[in-house]
Structure formats: C-alpha cells, structure tokens
Amino acid sequence: MNLIIELIEKARVELINENHTDVVIDNLLDEVKKEHKKQILAAYNRGRASNMGMFMMSDEEYYTKYYG
C-alpha cells in the first residue's frame, strides 16, 4: 500500500498543474491513506486476537510507530 501512496504523490508532480486536477489527486491520496490505515489496524487487531498477550501496544500506537 505504501507503494500506491508513493505513486499517487509522484503522479501529482507529473500532471499538469491545474487547480481542479490537484484537488482530485489530494482527495484520492487522502482516501488511499485512510484505507491503508484501516487495513493495517485490522490486520494488527487480527494478529493481536490470535496471539493474546503478544502485543503490548494499542493498534494506534502500532500504526504510528511503523507507518506514521
């Protein structure tokens, strides 16, 4: 997913800088970041549920430490 975020950011640079296009790319990037975080937190929580006691940090702490 990080690759998708990087590609979207690179695409913004390559596009013709029209105000509307930039807004669309910004909105797309925001949605991709939200989805990425949602998927990471869900995977972390699934892992935590299957290995009770193995994880000592909350899902938000984990996301911030490794992806934030």
C-alpha positions as CSV (number, residue, x, y, z in Angstrom):
1,M,0.0,0.0,0.0
2,N,2.9,2.4,0.7
3,L,3.9,1.9,-3.0
4,I,0.4,3.1,-4.1
5,I,0.7,6.2,-1.9
6,E,4.1,7.0,-3.4
7,L,2.9,6.5,-6.9
8,I,0.0,8.9,-6.4
9,E,2.3,11.5,-5.0
10,K,4.6,11.1,-8.0
11,A,1.7,11.3,-10.4
12,R,0.7,14.6,-8.9
13,V,4.1,16.1,-9.8
14,E,3.8,14.8,-13.4
15,L,0.3,16.1,-14.0
16,I,-0.3,19.5,-15.5
17,N,-0.8,21.7,-12.5
18,E,-4.5,22.6,-12.9
19,N,-6.2,23.6,-9.8
20,H,-9.0,21.0,-10.3
21,T,-6.6,18.2,-11.0
22,D,-4.6,18.9,-7.9
23,V,-7.8,18.8,-5.7
24,V,-8.8,15.5,-7.2
25,I,-5.4,14.0,-6.6
26,D,-5.3,15.4,-3.0
27,N,-8.7,13.8,-2.3
28,L,-7.6,10.5,-3.8
29,L,-4.4,10.5,-1.7
30,D,-6.4,11.2,1.4
31,E,-8.8,8.3,0.7
32,V,-5.9,5.9,0.0
33,K,-4.2,6.9,3.2
34,K,-7.4,6.3,5.2
35,E,-7.9,2.8,3.6
36,H,-4.3,1.9,4.2
37,K,-4.6,2.8,7.9
38,K,-7.8,0.9,8.2
39,Q,-6.3,-2.2,6.6
40,I,-3.1,-2.1,8.8
41,L,-5.2,-1.6,12.0
42,A,-7.5,-4.5,11.1
43,A,-4.5,-6.8,10.4
44,Y,-2.8,-5.8,13.6
45,N,-6.0,-6.5,15.6
46,R,-6.5,-9.9,13.9
47,G,-2.9,-10.7,14.9
48,R,-3.4,-9.5,18.4
49,A,-6.6,-11.5,18.8
50,S,-4.9,-14.7,17.6
51,N,-1.9,-14.2,19.8
52,M,-3.4,-12.8,23.0
53,G,-0.8,-11.2,25.2
54,M,1.8,-11.0,22.4
55,F,1.2,-7.4,21.6
56,M,1.6,-4.8,24.3
57,M,0.7,-1.7,22.4
58,S,-2.6,-0.4,21.0
59,D,-3.4,-0.6,17.3
60,E,-3.0,3.2,17.0
61,E,0.4,3.1,18.8
62,Y,1.5,0.3,16.4
63,Y,0.3,2.2,13.3
64,T,2.1,5.4,14.4
65,K,5.3,3.6,15.2
66,Y,5.6,1.7,11.9
67,Y,3.6,3.7,9.4
68,G,3.1,7.2,10.9
